[in-house]
Amino acid sequence: MITCSAWSGKKFAVLGLARSGQATVEALLASGAEVMVWDRQEEPRLAFEGRARIGDPMAEDLTGFAGIVVSPGVPLNTHPIVQRAEKFGVPIIGDIELFAQARAELPRHKVVGITGTNGKSTTTALVHHILKIAGVPTTLGGNIGLPILGQEPLPEGGVYVLELSSYQIDLTQSLDCDVAVLLNITPDHLDRYDNFEAYAASKNRLLEMQTGDHYALINWKAFEGGLIHPGKAGFNGIVPASEAGQAHWPSLQGPHNAENAGAAMAACAWLGLSVHQIEAGLRTFTGLPHRMERVTTHNGVLFINDSKATNPDSTAPALAAFPPEAGGPRIHWIVGGLPKEDGLGATEAYLANVKRAYAIGEAGPRFAELLEGRVPVDRSEMICAAVRRAMRDAVPGDVILLSPACASFDQFKDFERRGEHFRQIVAALTGEDVEAESEPTIDHAKDHGGKAA
């Protein structure tokens, strides 16, 4: 794990004991800190009995504490811990800030920090993969991979690649990224911010923490729109990869991945990798589970698992990734679940790419109403029926795409379970080995649900 002598003898409170919270406690204890822990669930608290003090920072005296380390799921705009911390003059921080504090004692290294509304996970995993293929010691952290403080320090010359949500940036004051990447910014998480501008300003803080000898890559539209104001570091706009290049990268199709790939290419070039090394990584990248995941090809038909697409905005890029060819539209779109919004949203712009839609789940009837008369629709209700009927209708060159534009909770525990179910059905109906070959990740967005108080 990552430790720091500067924490020795200091007192910290850790609020929220999900994965990153547990790793934080272990790192602080190993560094000689005095730690008070709290989670509203009893079981994670009991795991630290005898090793840490069990106490709710909302009730305990916080005099002399060096920091309150909270889960990113704690809403700083409404949670009373903010006023409590102010009363005692104690900073509220996250595990990424502790990592930033520990950097001085780690072997010489670099940090790439990646944020944005969409594309963070893919870009982070892609940068990590390119570095790994090139033989550079590297690891994932932040909102992806294992908790950063729970990982072993990289050897000299290593690169830490961090996916950073706005929530994590809010809890960080001193992370000076060697390369900071700010992807697209669209309205999101407005329950946590006063307005869209405040959300964008949160993202912008990743750039503001950089010093002058470092480098930033910025979404041009956000910069030209005045949402982003670079700090002291040098910067450039993200130049999307060309379609000619994308043709050789099976897991990086579509205009959204053009920006992701362009950002990863520029970041890795700045880190000193050659064009040949970067191209080798792009060609061999297998993507992330449930994010435009290529499951298999059977009888000339490609099966794509995009279960992570839980709203129309995230499904639209998947529909855009497979435009019509000489024979016309080729997407067999499996859509539906628990709706987050009414209407087709951004997917409407790409209906010309859809050969037939297969409506499933609670939102199935509504999607059928919206789509009938525009594209052929099959009211399948269940994923198994949708896949079977799509296979019946598809011809070589077509794509069977699970990109539901809805949450999964009407029929599944989460989007991962929905994607796994899709894989299993495809395996059963095709007889193909469809074990996921994607980059393994643990998405810490799950920690954001928070059981902190």
C-alpha positions in Angstrom: 0.0 0.0 0.0 1.0 3.7 -0.3 2.0 5.2 3.0 3.4 8.6 4.1 5.6 9.5 7.1 3.9 12.9 7.2 0.7 11.3 8.5 2.5 9.7 11.5 1.1 10.9 14.8 -1.7 12.9 13.2 -5.4 12.3 13.8 -7.8 11.7 10.9 -11.5 10.8 10.7 -12.6 8.6 7.8 -16.3 8.9 7.0 -17.6 6.1 4.7 -16.0 2.6 4.7 -16.6 1.3 1.1 -13.6 0.1 -0.8 -11.7 3.4 -1.0 -12.5 4.2 2.6 -11.2 0.9 3.8 -8.0 1.3 1.9 -7.6 4.8 3.3 -7.9 3.6 6.8 -5.3 0.9 6.2 -2.8 3.3 4.7 -3.2 5.8 7.5 -2.8 3.1 10.2 0.3 1.7 8.4 1.7 5.3 8.4 1.3 5.7 12.2 -1.7 7.9 12.2 -4.5 7.9 14.8 -7.7 7.1 12.9 -11.4 7.4 13.8 -13.8 5.6 11.5 -17.5 5.7 10.8 -20.0 4.2 8.4 -23.8 4.1 9.0 -23.6 0.3 8.5 -22.3 -1.6 11.5 -20.4 -4.4 9.7 -17.6 -2.2 8.1 -17.1 -0.4 11.4 -16.6 -3.7 13.3 -13.8 -4.7 10.9 -11.7 -1.9 12.5 -12.5 -2.6 16.2 -9.3 -2.7 18.2 -7.3 -1.0 15.5 -9.1 2.3 15.1 -11.4 4.4 17.2 -15.1 3.9 16.2 -16.8 7.3 16.3 -19.2 9.5 14.3 -17.5 12.8 13.4 -20.9 14.4 13.6 -20.9 13.7 17.3 -17.2 13.5 18.3 -14.9 16.3 19.3 -12.7 17.0 16.2 -10.3 19.3 17.9 -6.7 18.8 16.6 -7.7 16.5 13.6 -5.6 16.9 10.5 -8.5 16.0 8.2 -11.8 14.3 7.6 -11.5 11.9 4.7 -14.9 11.4 3.2 -16.3 9.2 0.5 -17.0 11.0 -2.8 -20.6 9.9 -2.3 -21.0 12.4 0.5 -22.9 15.4 -1.0 -20.8 18.4 0.2 -23.6 20.8 -0.8 -26.1 19.3 1.7 -24.3 17.1 4.2 -23.9 18.6 7.7 -20.3 17.3 7.9 -19.3 20.5 6.1 -20.5 22.8 8.8 -19.1 20.4 11.5 -15.7 20.5 9.9 -15.8 24.3 9.6 -16.7 24.6 13.3 -13.5 22.7 14.3 -11.3 24.2 11.4 -10.7 20.7 10.0 -10.2 20.3 6.2 -12.5 17.8 4.3 -10.4 15.7 1.9 -10.5 12.5 -0.1 -8.1 9.6 -0.8 -6.8 11.3 -3.9 -5.6 14.3 -1.8 -3.8 11.8 0.5 -2.2 10.3 -2.5 -1.1 13.8 -3.6 0.5 14.3 -0.1 2.3 11.0 -0.3 3.8 11.6 -3.8 7.0 13.2 -2.4 8.0 9.9 -0.7 7.2 7.7 -3.8 9.8 6.6 -6.3 10.2 9.2 -9.2 7.0 9.0 -11.2 4.4 10.8 -13.3 0.6 11.2 -12.8 -2.0 11.5 -15.6 -5.3 12.8 -14.3 -8.4 12.4 -16.6 -11.8 14.0 -16.0 -14.9 15.0 -18.1 -18.5 14.1 -18.2 -18.3 11.2 -20.6 -15.4 9.1 -21.8 -13.3 9.2 -18.6 -13.1 5.4 -18.0 -12.3 4.5 -21.6 -9.6 7.2 -21.9 -8.1 6.2 -18.6 -8.0 2.5 -19.4 -6.6 3.3 -22.9 -3.7 5.5 -21.6 -3.0 2.7 -19.1 -3.1 0.1 -21.8 -0.8 2.0 -24.1 1.8 2.5 -21.4 1.6 -1.1 -20.3 2.1 -2.4 -23.9 5.1 0.0 -24.2 6.7 -1.6 -21.1 6.1 1.4 -18.8 5.3 0.5 -15.1 1.7 1.8 -14.7 -1.4 1.4 -12.7 -5.1 2.6 -12.7 -6.7 4.5 -9.8 -9.2 7.0 -8.7 -12.7 6.2 -10.1 -11.4 3.0 -11.8 -9.2 0.1 -10.8 -8.3 -0.6 -7.2 -8.3 2.1 -4.5 -5.1 4.1 -5.1 -3.9 4.0 -1.5 -4.3 0.2 -1.4 -1.9 -0.3 -4.3 1.9 -0.9 -4.1 4.0 2.0 -5.1 5.3 1.9 -8.7 9.0 1.6 -9.3 11.0 4.6 -10.6 9.7 5.8 -13.9 6.1 4.6 -13.3 3.0 6.4 -14.3 -0.2 6.6 -12.2 -3.3 7.0 -14.4 -6.2 8.4 -12.5 -9.8 8.7 -13.5 -11.2 11.6 -11.5 -14.9 12.5 -11.0 -15.9 16.0 -10.1 -16.7 14.7 -6.6 -13.1 13.5 -6.2 -11.7 16.7 -7.5 -13.8 18.6 -4.9 -12.0 16.7 -2.2 -8.5 17.4 -3.6 -6.3 20.4 -3.1 -2.8 19.6 -4.1 -2.7 17.0 -7.0 -0.3 18.5 -9.6 -0.8 16.2 -12.6 2.1 15.9 -15.1 -0.7 15.5 -17.7 -4.3 16.6 -17.0 -7.0 15.7 -19.5 -10.4 17.4 -19.5 -12.8 15.7 -21.9 -16.3 16.9 -22.9 -18.4 18.7 -20.4 -22.2 18.5 -20.5 -24.8 19.1 -17.7 -24.6 16.3 -15.1 -24.8 15.9 -11.3 -26.7 19.1 -11.0 -28.1 17.9 -7.7 -24.6 18.5 -6.3 -23.9 21.9 -7.9 -25.7 25.2 -8.0 -25.7 25.2 -11.8 -23.8 23.9 -14.9 -21.1 26.5 -14.6 -20.4 25.4 -11.0 -20.1 21.8 -12.2 -17.7 22.8 -15.0 -15.7 24.9 -12.4 -15.3 21.7 -10.3 -13.8 19.9 -13.3 -11.6 23.0 -14.1 -9.9 22.7 -10.7 -7.9 19.7 -12.1 -6.1 22.2 -14.4 -5.8 24.9 -11.7 -3.8 22.6 -9.5 -1.1 22.1 -12.2 2.2 23.9 -12.1 3.8 25.6 -15.0 6.1 22.8 -16.2 3.3 20.4 -16.8 0.7 19.9 -19.6 -3.0 19.9 -20.1 -5.3 18.6 -22.9 -8.7 20.3 -23.1 -11.9 19.8 -25.0 -12.0 22.6 -27.6 -15.7 23.2 -27.3 -15.6 23.7 -23.5 -12.6 26.0 -23.8 -14.1 28.1 -26.6 -17.4 28.3 -24.7 -15.6 29.9 -21.7 -16.3 27.0 -19.4 -12.6 26.1 -19.0 -9.8 28.4 -17.9 -6.4 26.6 -17.9 -4.0 27.2 -15.1 -0.2 27.7 -15.2 0.5 24.5 -17.3 0.9 24.6 -21.0 -2.2 23.3 -22.8 -3.7 22.3 -26.2 -7.1 21.3 -27.5 -7.9 17.6 -27.9 -7.6 16.7 -31.6 -9.9 13.7 -32.3 -8.3 10.7 -34.0 -9.0 10.3 -37.8 -11.5 7.8 -39.2 -8.6 6.2 -41.1 -6.8 5.5 -37.8 -9.9 4.3 -36.1 -10.4 1.7 -38.8 -7.5 -0.2 -37.3 -8.7 0.0 -33.7 -11.7 -2.4 -33.3 -12.6 -1.4 -29.8 -12.5 2.4 -30.4 -15.2 2.9 -32.9 -17.5 6.0 -33.2 -17.0 9.7 -32.9 -17.0 9.7 -29.1 -14.0 7.3 -29.2 -12.3 9.6 -31.7 -11.9 12.2 -28.9 -11.0 9.5 -26.3 -8.3 8.1 -28.6 -7.0 11.6 -29.6 -6.6 12.6 -25.9 -4.9 9.3 -25.1 -2.5 9.6 -28.0 -1.5 13.2 -27.1 -1.1 12.3 -23.4 1.2 9.4 -24.2 3.2 11.4 -26.7 3.8 14.0 -24.1 5.0 11.2 -21.7 7.6 10.3 -24.3 6.1 7.3 -26.1 6.8 6.9 -29.8 4.2 6.8 -32.6 4.9 3.1 -33.0 4.3 2.4 -29.3 1.1 4.3 -29.2 -0.2 2.6 -32.3 0.5 -0.8 -30.8 -1.6 0.1 -27.8 -4.5 1.4 -29.8 -4.6 -1.7 -32.0 -4.6 -4.1 -29.0 -7.0 -2.2 -26.7 -10.0 -4.4 -25.9 -12.2 -1.8 -24.3 -14.0 -1.9 -20.9 -16.7 -4.4 -19.9 -20.2 -3.2 -20.8 -18.9 -0.2 -22.7 -19.1 -0.8 -26.4 -17.7 -4.3 -25.6 -17.3 -6.5 -28.7 -18.7 -9.8 -27.4 -18.3 -11.9 -30.6 -18.9 -12.2 -34.3 -21.1 -15.0 -35.4 -22.1 -15.7 -39.1 -20.8 -12.3 -40.0 -22.9 -10.5 -37.4 -21.2 -8.4 -34.7 -22.6 -8.5 -31.1 -21.9 -5.4 -28.9 -22.6 -5.2 -25.2 -23.1 -1.5 -24.3 -25.1 -2.1 -21.1 -23.4 0.8 -19.4 -25.4 3.2 -21.6 -28.2 4.0 -19.1 -29.6 7.1 -20.8 -30.1 8.4 -24.4 -27.0 10.7 -24.3 -24.8 7.7 -23.6 -26.5 5.5 -26.2 -26.3 8.0 -29.0 -22.5 7.5 -29.6 -23.1 3.8 -29.9 -25.7 4.3 -32.6 -23.4 6.8 -34.3 -20.5 4.2 -34.3 -22.1 2.0 -37.0 -23.4 4.1 -39.9 -25.2 2.6 -42.8 -23.2 0.8 -45.5 -24.1 0.0 -49.1 -27.0 -2.3 -48.0 -28.5 0.4 -45.8 -28.8 0.5 -42.0 -27.3 -2.4 -40.1 -28.0 -1.9 -36.3 -30.4 -4.2 -34.5 -30.9 -2.0 -31.4 -32.0 -3.6 -28.1 -33.4 -0.7 -26.1 -35.3 -0.3 -22.9 -35.3 -0.9 -19.1 -36.1 1.5 -16.3 -36.3 5.0 -18.0 -34.4 8.0 -16.7 -36.2 10.4 -19.0 -39.1 10.4 -21.4 -38.3 10.6 -25.1 -35.5 9.6 -27.5 -33.2 12.4 -26.6 -29.8 12.4 -28.5 -30.5 9.0 -30.0 -33.1 10.6 -32.4 -30.3 12.0 -34.5 -29.0 8.5 -35.4 -32.2 6.5 -36.1 -31.2 6.3 -39.8 -28.5 3.9 -38.6 -31.1 1.5 -37.0 -32.4 -1.4 -39.1 -34.8 -2.6 -36.4 -35.4 -1.9 -32.7 -36.2 -4.5 -30.1 -38.0 -2.9 -27.1 -37.5 -4.5 -23.7 -38.3 -3.8 -20.1 -40.5 -1.3 -18.3 -39.8 1.4 -20.9 -40.3 -1.0 -23.8 -43.8 0.0 -24.7 -42.9 3.7 -24.6 -39.9 3.2 -26.8 -42.1 1.2 -29.2 -44.6 4.1 -29.4 -41.8 6.6 -30.0 -40.1 4.5 -32.7 -42.9 2.9 -34.6 -43.3 4.6 -38.0 -39.7 5.7 -38.0 -37.9 2.3 -37.7 -39.3 -1.3 -37.6 -40.0 -2.3 -34.0 -40.2 -5.6 -32.2 -41.9 -5.6 -28.8 -39.5 -8.2 -27.3 -40.0 -7.5 -23.6 -37.1 -9.7 -22.5 -33.4 -9.6 -23.6 -33.4 -13.3 -24.5 -36.3 -12.8 -26.9 -34.7 -9.7 -28.3 -31.4 -11.4 -29.0 -33.1 -14.4 -30.6 -35.2 -12.3 -32.9 -32.3 -10.0 -33.8 -30.3 -13.1 -34.8 -33.2 -14.2 -36.9 -33.4 -10.8 -38.7 -29.6 -10.0 -39.0 -27.5 -10.7 -42.1 -23.7 -10.7 -42.4 -22.4 -7.1 -41.8 -25.1 -6.3 -39.3 -24.6 -5.4 -35.7 -26.7 -6.6 -32.7 -26.3 -3.8 -30.2 -27.4 -3.9 -26.6 -27.4 -0.2 -25.7 -30.5 0.2 -23.6 -30.6 4.0 -22.9 -32.2 3.1 -19.6 -31.2 2.0 -16.1 -31.3 -1.8 -15.4 -33.3 -1.9 -12.2 -36.6 -3.1 -13.6 -35.1 -6.5 -14.4 -31.5 -6.6 -13.1 -29.5 -5.6 -10.0 -27.2 -3.3 -12.0 -26.0 -2.7 -15.6 -23.1 -5.2 -15.1 -25.6 -8.0 -14.4 -27.6 -6.9 -17.5 -24.5 -7.0 -19.6 -23.4 -10.4 -18.3 -26.9 -11.8 -19.0 -26.6 -10.5 -22.6 -23.2 -12.3 -22.9 -24.6 -15.5 -21.6 -27.6 -15.4 -24.0 -25.2 -14.8 -27.0 -23.0 -17.6 -25.9 -26.0 -20.0 -25.6 -27.5 -19.0 -29.0 -24.3 -18.9 -31.0 -22.2 -21.6 -29.3 -19.3 -19.0 -29.3 -16.9 -18.5 -26.5 -17.8 -15.0 -25.3 -15.7 -14.7 -22.1 -15.0 -11.0 -21.7 -11.6 -10.0 -22.9 -12.0 -6.4 -21.9 -9.8 -4.4 -19.6 -10.7 -5.4 -16.0 -11.9 -2.6 -13.8 -13.6 -1.9 -10.6 -15.7 1.2 -11.0 -15.6 3.3 -7.8 -18.7 5.2 -8.9 -20.4 2.5 -6.8 -18.7 4.0 -3.8 -20.5 7.2 -4.6 -23.8 5.7 -3.3 -22.4 6.4 0.1 -23.1 4.7 3.4 -21.2 7.4 5.2 -23.8 8.8 7.5 
